[in-house]
């Protein structure tokens, strides 16, 4: 004969609370990816939300940057190492926004005495060619120069709002831009993932220019609403 046991009200209530806590704690670290965790050990850069409805023929949202034409993007420019080390001196966050797709991502940087383990996979995706949705391994030197410029602009702040206007471009995208403006370089450094165009919303272009001038050993272009940096040969221009 089965016997039944009485459960006190306190035990019953404690059981409900414990079950609720366990269920709530499950998404904190999800090894199986069965839920939407707060901390997910599976690195996936495709979490970035895109609200763009643009297609390849859209040109209105683009920021054109006429670069000085290089003879070619040959091997003599592909082994760039100068200014490639980056050791952040403080903890800070970059609130990145792609002005073409409205994607946003808060990128957190930690101070490092020796080497900072940057999440290049996420940055490669963020700087992708949004028209063809294609990525490339962005040049690590241009990313580090970009981060050094941002860190220098922080001042006493702990975060910075940065708008990305252009990163990697495919040949197809670049050819399309050249049809609209002959001043777009045929051999743009964007084609090999070695250029970034951006602006900082809370800083003036003059302020951005002065900092970038000191921290950009490659190419630096100044425009009315943003700057272009790359790890090509040293050159300076304004448009």
Secondary structure, DSSP 8 states (H G I E B T S, - for coil): --------HHHHHHHHHHHHHHHHHGGGB-SS--S--SB-SS--GGG--------TT--TT---------S---GGGT---TT-----SS-EEEEEEETTT--EEEEEE---SS-----HHHHHHHTSBTTTTB-----HHHHHHHHHHHHHH-TT-SEEEEEEEE----HHHHHHHHHH-TTS-TT-GGGGT-EEEEEETTS-HHHHHHHHHHH-SSEEEE-SS-EEEESSSSEEEE-
